């Protein structure tokens, strides 16, 4: 039985001979969270620290093959093989991110890691260049979503997902049109300015 099949709170009814009270289900799961949330946070913190120590001290590179060569060429392969990690290395770094200041303070990872993270920033670009890049990225998103829609299995949720897609496509197309107008206007202004200067 899923929560989708639960009767409305104001009209409980028997489903396959069983009455499910949504308030009781809520209470059970809230109790579970209250009981385990601190443990969950502690475990996540512990895992984040270990990931930081292993990654930023490059300890994962110590694994060698029988021939003495480095076993892993990237951190994602290391995580997948050693721990069965089925997420991306980027997801690991998201988990690690909040712990970095404490790991530096504890002396578990090099202090310059914090400096590198603060210094890292995108180079400045013109508004027109930023608009062109954003336009291209949004077109890529739409193309990928178009393709994905053709691979979605037909379930009860398919229509809802298709509605989200239709709304998003309309909104993104509107943004694309606005960006294109902006780009064309800025390019025309730039050409006019170059002509006047010449």
N, C-alpha and C positions, 0 to 999 in steps of 0.2 A: 504494500500500500504506500502511495506517495502522498505528499502534502497536497498535490493537485487534486487528489480524489477525496480530500477531507471535506465533510459537509460544512456549510456556512455556520458560523458561531451561533447565530440566532435560530438556526433550524437544523439541529443535529438529526441525522437519520442513519439507519443501519445500512452498512455496506458489506455485503457478503457475510451477514450475521454479526458484524462487529460495529460498535459505535466508537468513533474516535472523537475525542474532545480536543480541538485545536489549542485551547488554553492549557491543557495538561501537557501537550507536546511542547509548547513554548516553555512551560515551567521546567520540564525535564532538561531541555537543551540549555536553558539559561543556568540551571544548577550545574550542569556539566562545565560550562564556560567558567563560572565563578570558582569551581573546584580546581580547574586545571590551568587557568589563564596565567597565573604567576609561574607555574612550572613551564608552561609553553614559552613564556618570555625568557626565562632563565636558559632553557635549552637553546632557543634561537640565538641569544646573546653568546652562549658558549660556542655554538657552531660558527657564528660570525667571526669571533675572535680567532678560532683555529684556522678558518679560511684566510683571514688577514695575515696571520703569521706565516702560513704556508705560501701564500701568493706573493706578498711583498718582500719576503726574505728569499724568494725563489727556491724554496725547499722542494717543491714539486719536481724540480728539474733533477733532483738527486737520483730518481729512479732510473736504473740502467737495464739494458737488455743483456742477454748472456754474452754478447760480443763487446759489451762495455760502452755501447752507444746510448744516448739519451732515449729513454722509452717513450716519453711524451713530447710531441712537438708544440702542443698548446694546452692551456689550462683546462679548456672544455673537455679534451680527450682524457686528461688526468681525472677530472671529476667523474666522467661517465664510467671509466674503467675501474677506478678505485672504490667508488661509492654508489655506482648505479644511478648517478645524477642524470635525470632525463630532461633537465631544463638547460637553458643556455648559460654560457659563462657570464653573459650580461646580467642574468637573474642572480647569479652568485654574487656579482659585484654590487647589485642593489642591496642584498642582504648584508654585505660587508660594509657598505658605505656609512651607516650610522655609527658603527663601532670604531671607525678609523681614528677619530680624535682621542678616544679612550685608549686605543691600542698604542698610539703614539705616546700618550702621557704615561702609560705603563712601561714604555720602553720595549714593547713587543715588536714594533715595526719601526723602520727608520723615520726620523722626524721630517726628512725632506719630502716624504710622501705627501704630507699635508701642504707643503709649499707648492709642490707640483700641481696639486689639485686646485689650489687657489689661483695659481698663475695661468692655468689653462683657460683660454678663451678663444672664441672664434675671431678671425681677423675682421676688421671693419670692411664693409662693402657698401656700395651705393644702394640707395633705396630701389633703383631700377634693377640692379643685379639681384638683390634680395627677392624682389617681386618675380623675376624670371625663374629663379631657382625654386621658389615656393610654388609657382604655377606648374613647373615640371613635376615636382614632388606630388602635388595634388592629382595631376593627370595620371601619374603612376599608381597612386592609391585607387583611383576610380577604375583603372584598367584591371588591376589585381582583383578588386571586388567584383567587377563584371564577370571575370573568369570564375571566381569562387562561387558565385550564384549558380553557375551551371553544375556545380558539384555537390550542392547541398541536398542531403537526402530529404525525402518527403515525409515529414512528421507533423504533429500538431503545432509545433513551433515554427514551421517553415513560413507560413503566411505572416506571422509577426516579424520574423527576421526580414522577409521581403519588404514589408512596410518600412522598417527601419532603413533598409537599403534605399528604397525609393525616396524617402525624405532626405537622407544624407546626400544622395546623388543630386537632387534638386538644389540643395543648399550649397554643395561643393561646386556645381556648375555655375551658380550665381556668383560665387566667390571667384571662380576662374574667369568669368566674363568681366568682373570688376578689376581683377588684376591685369587682364589683357588691355582693357581700356587705359588703365594707369600706365602700363608699359608703353603703349602706343603714344599716349600724350607726352610722356617723358622723352621718348625717342624723338618725337617731332620737335619738342622744345629744344633738345640738344642739337638737332640738325640746324634749326633756325639760328641758334646762338653761334654755331660754327660758321654759318654763312655770313652773319653780320660781322664777325671778327675778321673773316677773310676779306 
